[in-house]
Amino acid sequence: MRRKHALVVAGCLAACAALAPPARPQDGDLQPYFWPHRTVGIPVDADRIAKLPNKPTSLQLYYSVNRSAFQKGPKLPPDAMQQLDGGKKGFLFAAERDGDYEFTVQFIYTDGSTSPRSDELTPQQRIVIDATPPVVRVQPSGNGVEWRTTDDNLDPAGVTLQCKWPASQEWTTVTERAFRANDSYAWKLPPGKVLEVRVQARDRAGNEGVSPVVRIPPDAASAVGFPKGPVADWPQGNPNLPAPRIDYVNTLKFDVDYGIQRMGRSGVQAAHLFVLKSQGNWELVKRFPVRLMPSDKEQPSLSLPYEAKEEGTYGFYILPESGAGKKAEDPRREDPPMLYVVVDTTPPYVQITGVQAKKGGARGPLVEITWKAADPNLMPQPISLEWSLDAKAAKWNEIKYRLDNNLTRDTGRYAWEVPDENLWKFYVRIRAVDKASNTGEHVWGQRDPDGKNAPAEVIVDLDTPSGTINKARGGNTPSPPGGGGSPKPPTGSDSVPRTPPTDLPKPPAGTPPLPSLPE
């Protein structure tokens, strides 16, 4: 059984925190541990710390999400570490979202000094937190199936194809060959025989997803009546593979809507709502009394409230109960949800990582903007870039909307040619939105060790002023049109004399005379 909190790793953090800080590892140097829960235990070698000659008064946990800047986590005295599974002690860290996390620990001493310093922090542990199961889409194709699997951390050996005869309760795993995330397979079926097929997928964190059950050859009559699987949602550009219906919400409280396709003459008197969390069994949420009759003029529908305890992916199944007390059997473990709901209340992580102004566009100077944007549920083209003369403005101006991360999965770049000749300094803001309509934003500036941001203006006037001397004018020289004659010298004992002195030193003998000015 997988533990819910503590993660036992090869070594405990803080064992080397008092030593000289090593160079920051390059990408891939720290082997990741994949973890299927949002709460993870970070063990600390408290016994070794207790034996140090210079003991710290407290330990500060730092974390980084998707290789971003370190942020402060919990801070605890060495003798008050939290209890973890397996008799270990350390920090219990609650992640707000899935992601690639790096952890390190800083010692804090009585005099306020730290080891290592905040600018010398390096990762000591890397944990990929992945609480989202894979999504598997399957489509019948003649006497076979085609499928597509979506997951950020899919286990290459974790795809399983299973089949059974409709009258059987036991699934048979196809072991003829290894299967890929996107693959197909076909059987030689006797005439008149029908086979039920499903595909399972597992990611590196141990989460498992299962496709809807399909029949081959496809049975058009199987879709009549109440739906048994996810509603088909055809993705753009690929009409050959159906996707299960996935809704995204940014609140823990939401409604699950259900449409009645047909009913008997007694109508519907209740609806039974079931929920599937992680890879457990179906659980009955509640029996909701309703009153729907065939004589109702509008299309009969139900809206059932549900409150999730935490973020994550939930599957839902609804069974209507007739006025005569008739309803279908409760969903079994292998029955796929009718609807998936991703509860995501966390805004995307987004940060401008660089702004560089350059001379050179045909219409104006160029401003190159780079960024990081990470979220497991980012919208397509989630990035918006904007500018404003006021860092606290309520409304900003468009630089470019609907941009993708075009460098890597989590990073992007855009070059803006500033066309307004009167615009020479301004602030730059980035916004990123996810499928649940959460929006993260960041104004360009430098983050301090506490994670606060000080907005910085972008200067695009890169020209150095230049000029030339036209002439010199004395006190008797006529003023140019418009006035502004030569200034009068100040009066007083320190004023410049109006007539040249008569005791100027004579030039030494042999000095050639000054040339005469032309007439």
C-alpha positions as CSV (number, residue, x, y, z in Angstrom):
1,M,0.0,0.0,0.0
2,R,1.4,3.4,-0.9
3,R,1.8,5.8,2.1
4,K,0.0,9.0,1.9
5,H,2.6,11.4,3.3
6,A,6.2,10.5,3.9
7,L,8.6,9.9,1.1
8,V,11.5,7.7,2.0
9,V,14.5,8.7,-0.1
10,A,18.2,7.7,-0.3
11,G,19.3,10.4,2.2
12,C,17.8,12.9,4.5
13,L,17.9,16.6,3.9
14,A,19.9,18.9,6.1
15,A,22.7,16.3,6.5
16,C,25.0,18.5,4.5
17,A,23.4,21.9,4.9
18,A,26.2,23.1,7.3
19,L,28.9,22.2,4.8
20,A,30.2,24.5,2.0
21,P,27.4,24.8,-0.7
22,P,28.1,22.8,-3.8
23,A,27.6,24.1,-7.3
24,R,24.0,24.0,-8.5
25,P,23.4,20.7,-10.3
26,Q,22.7,20.9,-14.0
27,D,19.4,19.8,-15.4
28,G,19.0,16.0,-14.9
29,D,21.7,15.6,-12.2
30,L,19.2,15.1,-9.4
31,Q,17.2,12.0,-10.0
32,P,13.5,12.7,-9.5
33,Y,11.2,10.8,-7.2
34,F,7.6,10.6,-8.5
35,W,4.9,11.0,-5.9
36,P,1.1,10.6,-6.3
37,H,-0.1,12.9,-3.5
38,R,-0.1,16.7,-2.9
39,T,1.3,16.2,0.6
40,V,4.8,14.9,0.8
41,G,7.1,14.2,3.7
42,I,10.7,15.6,3.5
43,P,12.7,13.7,6.1
44,V,15.5,15.5,8.0
45,D,18.5,13.8,9.8
46,A,17.7,15.3,13.2
47,D,20.1,13.0,15.1
48,R,23.1,14.2,13.1
49,I,22.0,17.8,13.6
50,A,21.9,17.3,17.4
51,K,25.5,16.2,17.4
52,L,26.8,19.3,15.6
53,P,29.1,21.5,17.7
54,N,27.2,24.6,16.4
55,K,23.6,23.6,16.5
56,P,21.0,25.7,14.5
57,T,18.0,27.2,16.3
58,S,15.7,26.5,13.4
59,L,15.6,24.9,10.0
60,Q,14.0,26.7,7.0
61,L,12.7,24.5,4.2
62,Y,13.0,26.1,0.7
63,Y,11.3,24.8,-2.4
64,S,11.3,25.5,-6.1
65,V,8.6,24.7,-8.7
66,N,9.6,23.8,-12.2
67,R,13.1,25.2,-11.8
68,S,11.9,28.6,-10.6
69,A,13.4,30.7,-7.8
70,F,13.5,29.2,-4.3
71,Q,10.5,30.1,-2.1
72,K,10.2,29.7,1.7
73,G,8.3,26.7,3.0
74,P,7.8,25.7,6.7
75,K,10.3,26.8,9.4
76,L,10.7,24.5,12.5
77,P,13.2,24.0,15.4
78,P,15.3,20.9,15.1
79,D,13.6,19.3,18.1
80,A,10.1,20.0,16.8
81,M,10.2,18.2,13.4
82,Q,6.9,16.8,12.2
83,Q,6.3,13.1,12.5
84,L,6.4,11.2,9.2
85,D,5.6,7.6,8.3
86,G,8.2,5.0,9.1
87,G,9.3,6.6,12.4
88,K,11.1,9.4,10.5
89,K,10.9,13.1,11.3
90,G,11.0,16.2,9.0
91,F,8.8,18.6,7.1
92,L,5.3,17.9,5.9
93,F,5.0,19.9,2.6
94,A,1.6,20.5,1.0
95,A,1.9,21.4,-2.7
96,E,-0.7,23.6,-4.2
97,R,-0.4,21.9,-7.6
98,D,1.3,19.2,-9.5
99,G,4.8,20.0,-10.7
100,D,8.6,19.3,-10.6
101,Y,9.7,20.4,-7.1
102,E,13.2,20.9,-5.7
103,F,13.9,21.1,-2.0
104,T,16.7,22.3,0.2
105,V,17.1,23.1,3.9
106,Q,18.8,26.2,5.5
107,F,20.3,26.3,9.0
108,I,19.4,29.5,11.0
109,Y,21.6,30.3,14.1
110,T,21.1,32.3,17.2
111,D,22.9,35.4,15.8
112,G,20.7,35.4,12.7
113,S,23.3,34.0,10.4
114,T,22.4,31.2,8.0
115,S,24.1,28.3,6.3
116,P,24.0,28.3,3.4
117,R,23.2,31.9,2.6
118,S,20.0,32.6,0.7
119,D,22.0,33.4,-2.5
120,E,23.9,30.1,-2.2
121,L,20.9,27.7,-2.0
122,T,21.2,24.6,-4.1
123,P,18.6,21.8,-4.5
124,Q,19.2,18.7,-2.4
125,Q,16.1,16.7,-3.4
126,R,13.9,16.6,-6.5
127,I,10.3,15.3,-6.3
128,V,7.8,15.3,-9.2
129,I,4.4,15.6,-7.6
130,D,1.8,14.1,-9.9
131,A,-1.7,13.5,-8.4
132,T,-3.5,13.4,-11.8
133,P,-4.2,10.0,-13.4
134,P,-3.6,9.5,-17.2
135,V,-6.4,10.1,-19.6
136,V,-7.0,7.3,-22.1
137,R,-9.1,7.8,-25.2
138,V,-10.2,4.8,-27.2
139,Q,-12.1,4.3,-30.5
140,P,-13.3,1.1,-32.2
141,S,-11.8,0.5,-35.6
142,G,-13.3,-2.6,-37.4
143,N,-12.3,-5.6,-35.3
144,G,-9.8,-3.6,-33.3
145,V,-9.2,-0.4,-31.4
146,E,-7.1,2.7,-31.6
147,W,-6.2,4.7,-28.5
148,R,-4.3,7.8,-27.3
149,T,-3.0,8.4,-23.8
150,T,-2.3,11.8,-22.3
151,D,-0.1,12.2,-19.2
152,D,2.9,14.3,-18.3
153,N,4.8,11.5,-16.6
154,L,3.5,8.3,-18.4
155,D,5.3,5.1,-17.5
156,P,6.5,3.7,-20.9
157,A,5.8,0.2,-19.7
158,G,2.5,1.1,-18.1
159,V,0.0,0.7,-21.0
160,T,-2.2,-2.4,-20.7
161,L,-4.8,-3.7,-23.2
162,Q,-7.6,-5.8,-21.9
163,C,-10.6,-7.6,-23.4
164,K,-13.5,-10.0,-22.4
165,W,-16.6,-11.5,-23.8
166,P,-19.7,-9.5,-22.7
167,A,-21.0,-12.4,-20.5
168,S,-17.8,-12.7,-18.7
169,Q,-16.8,-10.8,-15.5
170,E,-13.0,-11.4,-15.8
171,W,-10.8,-9.3,-18.0
172,T,-8.0,-10.9,-20.0
173,T,-4.7,-8.9,-20.5
174,V,-3.3,-9.0,-24.0
175,T,0.4,-10.0,-23.6
176,E,1.3,-10.6,-27.3
177,R,3.5,-7.4,-27.3
178,A,4.3,-4.2,-25.4
179,F,1.9,-1.3,-26.1
180,R,2.7,2.3,-26.6
181,A,0.8,5.4,-25.3
182,N,-0.7,5.9,-28.8
183,D,-1.2,2.5,-30.4
184,S,-3.7,0.1,-32.0
185,Y,-4.6,-3.6,-32.0
186,A,-7.0,-5.9,-33.8
187,W,-8.4,-9.4,-33.3
188,K,-9.6,-12.1,-35.6
189,L,-13.2,-12.5,-34.4
190,P,-15.6,-15.3,-35.4
191,P,-18.6,-14.1,-37.3
192,G,-21.3,-12.7,-34.9
193,K,-18.9,-12.5,-31.9
194,V,-18.6,-9.3,-30.0
195,L,-15.6,-8.3,-27.8
196,E,-15.5,-5.7,-25.0
197,V,-12.2,-3.8,-24.8
198,R,-10.6,-1.3,-22.5
199,V,-7.1,0.3,-22.2
200,Q,-5.4,1.1,-18.9
201,A,-2.4,3.4,-18.4
202,R,-0.1,4.0,-15.4
203,D,2.2,7.0,-14.8
204,R,5.5,7.1,-13.0
205,A,3.8,8.2,-9.8
206,G,1.6,5.1,-9.8
207,N,-1.6,6.8,-10.9
208,E,-3.8,4.7,-13.1
209,G,-6.3,5.7,-15.7
210,V,-8.7,3.6,-17.7
211,S,-10.5,4.2,-20.9
212,P,-14.3,3.8,-21.5
213,V,-15.2,0.2,-22.4
214,V,-15.9,-0.1,-26.2
215,R,-17.4,-3.0,-28.2
216,I,-15.9,-4.4,-31.4
217,P,-17.3,-4.6,-33.9
218,P,-19.0,-1.3,-32.9
219,D,-22.6,-1.8,-31.8
220,A,-24.7,1.2,-32.7
221,A,-27.5,0.0,-30.4
222,S,-25.2,0.2,-27.3
223,A,-25.6,4.0,-27.2
224,V,-29.4,3.9,-26.7
225,G,-30.7,4.8,-23.2
226,F,-28.7,6.3,-20.3
227,P,-25.0,6.8,-21.1
228,K,-22.6,4.3,-19.6
229,G,-19.3,6.1,-20.4
230,P,-17.8,9.6,-20.9
231,V,-19.5,11.8,-23.3
232,A,-17.7,12.0,-26.6
233,D,-15.8,15.3,-27.2
234,W,-14.1,15.4,-30.5
235,P,-10.8,17.3,-30.4
236,Q,-10.0,19.8,-33.1
237,G,-7.9,18.5,-36.0
238,N,-8.4,14.8,-35.2
239,P,-12.0,13.5,-35.6
240,N,-10.9,9.9,-35.5
241,L,-10.3,9.6,-31.7
242,P,-13.0,10.4,-29.2
243,A,-12.0,12.1,-25.9
244,P,-13.8,11.6,-22.6
245,R,-15.6,14.7,-21.4
246,I,-13.5,16.7,-19.0
247,D,-14.7,19.8,-17.3
248,Y,-12.5,22.2,-15.3
249,V,-13.7,24.2,-12.3
250,N,-11.8,26.6,-10.0
251,T,-14.0,26.1,-6.9
252,L,-14.4,23.2,-4.5
253,K,-18.2,23.6,-4.8
254,F,-19.9,22.9,-8.2
255,D,-22.9,21.3,-9.8
256,V,-23.0,18.2,-11.9
257,D,-25.6,18.4,-14.7
258,Y,-27.3,15.3,-16.1
259,G,-29.7,15.1,-18.9
260,I,-32.6,12.5,-18.9
261,Q,-32.7,10.8,-22.3
262,R,-35.8,8.7,-21.7
263,M,-38.1,7.7,-18.8
264,G,-41.1,5.5,-18.1
265,R,-44.6,6.7,-17.4
266,S,-43.8,6.9,-13.6
267,G,-41.2,9.5,-14.3
268,V,-38.0,10.0,-12.2
269,Q,-38.3,10.4,-8.4
270,A,-34.6,10.5,-7.4
271,A,-31.1,10.6,-8.7
272,H,-28.1,8.8,-7.2
273,L,-24.8,10.6,-7.5
274,F,-21.6,8.5,-7.3
275,V,-18.0,9.8,-7.2
276,L,-14.7,8.1,-8.0
277,K,-11.5,9.6,-6.5
278,S,-8.0,8.5,-7.4
279,Q,-8.2,4.7,-8.1
280,G,-10.6,3.7,-5.4
281,N,-14.1,2.3,-5.7
282,W,-17.3,4.2,-6.6
283,E,-18.8,6.0,-3.5
284,L,-22.4,7.1,-3.2
285,V,-22.5,10.8,-2.6
286,K,-26.2,11.2,-2.0
287,R,-29.6,10.2,-3.2
288,F,-31.3,13.4,-4.4
289,P,-35.1,13.4,-4.5
290,V,-36.5,15.0,-7.7
291,R,-39.8,15.0,-9.5
292,L,-39.7,14.7,-13.3
293,M,-42.5,13.4,-15.5
294,P,-42.8,12.6,-19.2
295,S,-45.4,15.4,-19.5
296,D,-42.7,18.0,-18.7
297,K,-42.5,20.3,-21.7
298,E,-38.8,21.2,-21.3
299,Q,-36.0,18.6,-21.8
300,P,-35.7,16.9,-18.4
301,S,-32.4,17.6,-16.6
302,L,-30.9,17.4,-13.2
303,S,-28.3,19.6,-11.5
304,L,-26.7,17.9,-8.5
305,P,-24.4,19.8,-6.1
306,Y,-21.1,18.4,-5.0
307,E,-18.3,19.7,-2.8
308,A,-14.7,18.4,-3.2
309,K,-12.4,18.3,-0.2
310,E,-9.3,19.2,-2.3
311,E,-7.9,19.7,-5.8
312,G,-7.7,16.8,-8.1
313,T,-9.5,14.8,-10.7
314,Y,-12.9,13.3,-9.9
315,G,-15.1,10.9,-11.9
316,F,-18.9,11.1,-11.6
317,Y,-21.7,8.6,-12.3
318,I,-25.5,9.3,-12.0
319,L,-28.3,6.7,-11.8
320,P,-31.9,8.0,-12.1
321,E,-34.6,6.2,-10.1
322,S,-38.0,5.8,-11.6
323,G,-41.2,6.7,-9.7
324,A,-41.8,2.9,-9.4
325,G,-38.5,2.5,-7.7
326,K,-36.6,1.1,-10.6
327,K,-32.9,1.9,-11.2
328,A,-29.8,0.3,-12.8
329,E,-27.2,-1.5,-10.8
330,D,-24.7,0.7,-9.0
331,P,-21.5,1.3,-11.0
332,R,-18.8,-1.3,-10.6
333,R,-15.1,-0.6,-10.1
334,E,-14.3,-1.1,-13.8
335,D,-17.2,1.1,-15.0
336,P,-15.7,4.4,-16.4
337,P,-17.1,7.7,-15.3
338,M,-19.7,9.5,-17.3
339,L,-17.9,12.8,-16.6
340,Y,-14.4,13.8,-15.4
341,V,-14.1,17.0,-13.4
342,V,-10.7,18.6,-12.7
343,V,-10.8,20.8,-9.6
344,D,-8.1,23.4,-10.0
345,T,-8.1,26.4,-7.7
346,T,-4.4,27.3,-8.1
347,P,-3.4,30.1,-10.6
348,P,-0.7,29.2,-13.1
349,Y,2.9,29.9,-12.1
350,V,4.1,32.7,-14.4
351,Q,7.2,35.0,-14.4
352,I,8.9,37.2,-16.8
353,T,12.5,36.0,-16.7
354,G,14.1,38.7,-19.0
355,V,13.4,41.9,-20.8
356,Q,16.0,43.3,-23.2
357,A,15.6,46.5,-25.3
358,K,17.5,46.7,-28.5
359,K,17.9,49.3,-31.3
360,G,16.8,48.2,-34.6
361,G,13.2,47.7,-35.8
362,A,11.8,49.5,-38.9
363,R,9.0,51.0,-36.8
364,G,10.9,51.4,-33.5
365,P,13.1,49.7,-30.9
366,L,12.8,46.0,-30.2
367,V,11.9,44.6,-26.8
368,E,12.6,40.9,-26.3
369,I,10.6,39.3,-23.5
370,T,11.2,35.8,-22.1
371,W,9.1,34.0,-19.5
372,K,8.3,30.9,-17.6
373,A,4.7,29.6,-17.3
374,A,3.8,26.3,-15.8
375,D,0.5,24.6,-14.9
376,P,-0.8,21.1,-15.5
377,N,-4.0,22.5,-17.0
378,L,-2.7,25.5,-19.1
379,M,-5.1,26.7,-21.8
380,P,-4.0,26.6,-25.4
381,Q,-2.2,29.8,-26.2
382,P,-2.4,30.9,-22.5
383,I,0.0,33.8,-22.5
384,S,-0.8,37.5,-22.7
385,L,1.8,40.3,-22.7
386,E,0.8,43.9,-21.8
387,W,2.4,47.3,-21.1
388,S,1.4,50.3,-19.0
389,L,2.8,53.6,-17.8
390,D,1.5,52.8,-14.3
391,A,2.6,49.5,-12.6
392,K,-0.7,49.5,-10.6
393,A,-3.0,50.4,-13.5
394,A,-6.4,48.6,-13.6
395,K,-6.3,48.4,-17.4
396,W,-3.2,47.5,-19.4
397,N,-2.4,47.8,-23.1
398,E,-1.9,44.8,-25.4
399,I,1.6,43.9,-26.5
400,K,0.5,40.4,-27.8
401,Y,-2.3,38.1,-26.7
402,R,-2.8,34.4,-27.2
403,L,0.8,33.2,-27.2
404,D,2.2,29.7,-26.5
405,N,5.3,28.6,-24.6
406,N,7.4,28.4,-27.8
407,L,10.9,27.6,-26.4
408,T,10.2,24.7,-24.2
409,R,7.1,23.2,-22.5
410,D,7.4,25.8,-19.7
411,T,9.2,28.8,-21.4
412,G,8.6,31.2,-24.2
413,R,9.9,34.3,-25.9
414,Y,8.4,37.2,-27.9
415,A,10.0,40.2,-29.6
416,W,7.9,43.4,-29.7
417,E,8.6,46.3,-32.0
418,V,7.5,49.4,-30.2
419,P,5.7,51.6,-32.8
420,D,4.7,54.6,-30.6
421,E,7.4,57.3,-31.0
422,N,6.4,59.0,-27.7
423,L,6.7,55.8,-25.7
424,W,10.2,55.6,-24.1
425,K,9.6,53.9,-20.7
426,F,6.9,51.6,-19.4
427,Y,6.1,48.5,-17.4
428,V,5.6,45.0,-18.8
429,R,3.1,42.5,-17.4
430,I,2.5,38.8,-18.3
431,R,-0.7,36.8,-17.6
432,A,-1.3,33.1,-18.0
433,V,-4.7,31.4,-17.7
434,D,-5.6,27.7,-17.2
435,K,-8.6,25.7,-18.3
436,A,-10.3,26.4,-15.0
437,S,-10.0,30.2,-15.7
438,N,-7.4,30.7,-12.9
439,T,-5.1,33.5,-13.9
440,G,-1.5,34.1,-12.8
441,E,0.3,37.3,-13.5
442,H,3.7,39.0,-13.0
443,V,5.0,42.5,-13.6
444,W,8.6,42.6,-14.7
445,G,11.0,43.2,-11.9
446,Q,13.4,41.5,-9.6
447,R,12.2,39.2,-6.8
448,D,13.9,39.5,-3.4
449,P,14.7,36.5,-1.2
450,D,11.2,36.7,0.4
451,G,9.5,36.3,-3.0
452,K,8.3,39.9,-3.2
453,N,8.5,41.6,-6.6
454,A,9.6,45.2,-7.2
455,P,8.3,46.4,-10.6
456,A,11.0,47.8,-12.9
457,E,10.5,50.2,-15.8
458,V,11.7,49.2,-19.3
459,I,13.7,51.9,-21.0
460,V,13.6,51.8,-24.8
461,D,15.3,55.2,-25.5
462,L,18.8,54.0,-26.1
463,D,20.1,57.0,-28.0
464,T,22.9,59.2,-26.5
465,P,22.2,63.0,-27.1
466,S,24.8,64.8,-29.2
467,G,25.3,68.4,-30.5
468,T,27.8,71.0,-31.8
469,I,29.0,74.4,-30.8
470,N,27.8,77.1,-33.2
471,K,29.7,80.2,-31.9
472,A,30.5,82.3,-28.9
473,R,28.9,85.6,-28.0
474,G,30.3,88.4,-25.9
475,G,28.5,91.1,-23.9
476,N,28.3,93.5,-26.9
477,T,27.2,90.9,-29.3
478,P,23.6,91.5,-30.4
479,S,21.2,89.0,-28.8
480,P,19.5,86.6,-31.1
481,P,15.9,87.3,-32.0
482,G,13.7,86.7,-29.1
483,G,16.0,88.2,-26.5
484,G,18.2,86.3,-24.1
485,G,21.3,88.5,-24.2
486,S,24.6,87.7,-22.5
487,P,24.3,87.5,-18.7
488,K,25.7,90.3,-16.6
489,P,28.6,89.4,-14.4
490,P,27.8,89.4,-10.6
491,T,28.8,92.5,-8.5
492,G,30.9,92.6,-5.4
493,S,34.5,92.0,-4.3
494,D,34.6,88.6,-6.0
495,S,33.2,89.8,-9.4
496,V,35.1,89.5,-12.6
497,P,36.7,92.9,-13.5
498,R,35.1,94.7,-16.5
499,T,38.5,95.8,-18.0
500,P,41.5,93.6,-18.5
501,P,44.3,94.1,-15.9
502,T,47.4,96.1,-17.0
503,D,49.9,93.9,-15.2
504,L,49.6,90.8,-17.4
505,P,53.0,89.0,-17.7
506,K,54.9,89.7,-20.8
507,P,55.7,86.8,-23.1
508,P,59.2,85.4,-22.8
509,A,61.9,86.6,-25.1
510,G,62.0,84.9,-28.4
511,T,58.3,84.1,-28.4
512,P,56.9,84.6,-31.9
513,P,54.1,87.2,-32.1
514,L,50.5,86.1,-32.3
515,P,49.1,86.0,-35.8
516,S,46.9,88.8,-36.8
517,L,43.2,88.0,-37.3
518,P,42.0,88.6,-40.8
519,E,40.3,91.9,-41.5
